[in-house]
Amino acid sequence: MIKENVQKILAELPEGVKLVAAAKTRTAAEVKQAIEAGVKIIGENYVQEAEQIVKELGKSAKFHFIGHLQKNKVKKAVEIFDLIETVDSYKLAREIDRRCEQIGKVMPIFIEINSGQEGQKFGVLPQEVENLVKQISMLKNIKIMGLMTMGPLTNFRPCFKTTKKLFDKINVPGIEMKYLSMGMSGSYKIAIEEGANLVRLGTKLFGRREYD
Ligand SMILES: *Cc1c(COP(=O)(O)O)cnc(C)c1O
């Protein structure tokens, strides 16, 4: 089933739109099937879960961190992940920078936008994004490459629009906004219409989760 789901989605996504397989709660065997079917990027919400998967599968795909990153998990996260999609504060960015410096790595990141402004716990508010990008752009071991948003569970189109506008508007020296990560199983079609070039799908690929 996973294989068919992945192939169907890959065939369906317009050119230029990349797929992240959101793999929270999935086993290494399930993730392996997705990779064998053509998934190139795995998204993980938990550092420990990702560590286990990488241990079992090796680095047979790129790994994106898509959960909420706690400061005490940054050290491990920068070792495992190829990109962190959910940076929403200078404090977190500085810790990523510090830990990357220690291991001689430059971490690509996205800034997470709180595009719904209410009911969402994480992400930086739209009006504060440009300033945050400016601050983070000074850190040597971080490379900002795009924006990410979760958006609300319903009525997400306006939030995707807001995020796309920011994506187009941000103009900070040395920063090239390349990726716009928006859309999940229930919203990816609309996200693509609104300009996403990276979609994060879990349920659509792996089936329903038993728990979150
Ligand atoms: C779980 C998750 C997804 C995928 O959600 P589905 O509805 O299962 O497609 C995407 N992004 C993030 C950040 C997630 O935590």
The ligand as a Gaussian input file, in Angstrom:
#p B3LYP/6-31G(d) Opt

LIG

0 1
 C        2.159000      14.988000      10.889000
 C        2.655000      16.162000      10.138000
 C        2.434000      16.306000       8.759000
 C        1.630000      15.313000       7.947000
 O        0.311000      15.242000       8.372000
 P       -0.752000      14.341000       7.584000
 O       -2.028000      15.013000       7.838000
 O       -0.664000      12.976000       8.174000
 O       -0.358000      14.363000       6.142000
 C        2.960000      17.412000       8.123000
 N        3.684000      18.341000       8.785000
 C        3.922000      18.240000      10.095000
 C        4.717000      19.293000      10.758000
 C        3.414000      17.158000      10.813000
 O        3.657000      17.084000      12.129000

